[in-house]
Amino acid sequence: MDFLSCKDIRFFNRHIACRCLSLLFIVLVFRAIFLPIFPGFSSFQQNNFDWIHISSYISPSENGIRRDKYLEVPQIVWGLNNQKIAFARACLTARLLNRTLLMPSLSASLFYKEVDLLQPISFDKVFQFEEFNSRCSGFVQLGRYKELSNKTEYYELQKGSGRKWTLDRDMAQLRELKVNPIDRVEIIRIVGKNPFLWQDHWPVKDYAKVFECLVLVDEIAEEAERVVSKIKEIGSTVRNKSDAIGITINSKSSISQSVPYVAVHMRIEKDWMIHCKKLEQRSNITQICSNKEEIMKHVGHIVGFRDPTVVYLAVADSLLEDSSILNGWKEGLLPYEKKRLGVWDIYRKYPYLIQSAIDYEVCLRADIFVGNSFSTFSSLVVLERTQKLIRMGVTQSCDTDVRWPSYAYNIVGESGGAQKWTTDMTGSSLQDISYGSNRITC
């Protein structure tokens, strides 16, 4: 029987060790590559990734948002502006993950507790898809489901909630999604929670950037233009009758340039009054609810109105229980709502979301806007109006003679009128706008 020499044994041991190391390397590679497609991958818990070092976080692509990796979010619900905030929060989450946001489903109706009554509506039925991507190119990106290469492979994430779910824990969860092998999955699907309720990690200016990219589809924009034109047409008529203008206005373009109007977001609907009273009790703040008489009084005491002036009342008609909102206004202020204005036929053919979108545009374009600082609708109108002034180079937007001023009627300002209102664009989060505040800069 032959015996191996010492030299042969050393060679043999090295050979075995190399083969073992090679085999271990192959196992790790296969685990990283094929683990995402195994059944049950979507239900991984945090401890499944204990073997991954946090230092392996990937850095954002130098070429911007990736077009081959996607984030999917739940159907977006509630009112128009809650939905806009939820959409922006989803966009900014996708941006953090360096992913394209799959075009979400909005909700045409206001019912959010009865899931079967949500009436889903595609994002591109309300806002222009291509225009959004063009304006937000390099910042955030929307994608369509038809772009997916494999719709069956995804990582499912349950968003945390409750008092113990802090900002830090939420951010840690998001950062974990940027760790391999999760980051290699084509789709990360977040389930179980409306994005409006997600933790807020982004400054106001980032939200403002997303909002600037939202452009109504032509059909809705044209309907809003018809409403604005009708307001200005009536304003022109009443001013000519009182010799306030002194000239006859014939063309729509002249009307659009010459006749100012005031828009009041009159939040006195039954759902709002229930919500605001509960909010006052929880927060121990009395400057939230305003009844009809208080609104009329505070609007009437705003300095600078030219008499007569048409006042458009933006109100959710289907939720309004007070039919006397046109009575009791200060002399010289001529209140109009949809029916008296003669535009109810425009609104009635659309669901709640589209009606709200038209009203939003009418309020945004008003010469003077008055709203409630605890309303997301009013808050986003003021944010966009503040942005508009900043783009024009206006830095002191609280000045009394600034163009396109905004006011909060739930807070009493000088002369007993509504308080001047601008958005703090340096805010570190959208907290005040998302849930309302009596801190309104001016």
Order of alpha helices (4+ residues) and beta strands (2+ residues): alpha-beta-alpha-beta-beta-beta-alpha-beta-beta-alpha-beta-alpha-alpha-alpha-beta-alpha-alpha-beta-beta-alpha-alpha-alpha-beta-alpha-beta-beta-alpha
